[in-house]
Amino acid sequence: MTGDFIKIKCPDCANEQIAFKKAATKVTCNVCGSTLIVPKGGVGEIKGEVLEVVG
């Protein structure tokens, strides 16, 4: 399966991290704790900037 992971930039602290775009639980920033992805039963609602699709 390609394109299931994304590199996302936190809107609050500019930290970049890789996350599963179909997350079943809320994804938060590893640095500041800001919400990056909210689960929606499929592709989550992405709160940060998507920088690239990984794998």
PECORVEN-V379737 format. One record per pair of residues at least 12 apart in sequence whose ideal C-beta (glycine too) atoms are under 7 Angstrom apart, sorted by the first residue. I is the first residue (numbers start at 0). GAP is how many residues later the second one is. Records with the same first field share a line. If there is no record, write none. Layout:
I: GAP / GAP
This chain:
1: 53
2: 50
3: 16 / 17 / 18
4: 13 / 14 / 15 / 16 / 49 / 50
5: 13 / 15 / 44 / 47 / 48
6: 44 / 45 / 47
7: 28 / 38 / 40 / 41 / 42 / 43
8: 39 / 40 / 42
9: 19 / 21 / 22 / 24 / 26 / 38
10: 23 / 36 / 37
11: 20 / 22
12: 16 / 18 / 19
14: 14 / 15 / 16 / 17
15: 35
16: 13
17: 36
18: 17 / 18
20: 22 / 23
21: 20 / 21 / 22
22: 14 / 16 / 21
23: 15
24: 14
25: 12 / 13
34: 12
35: 12
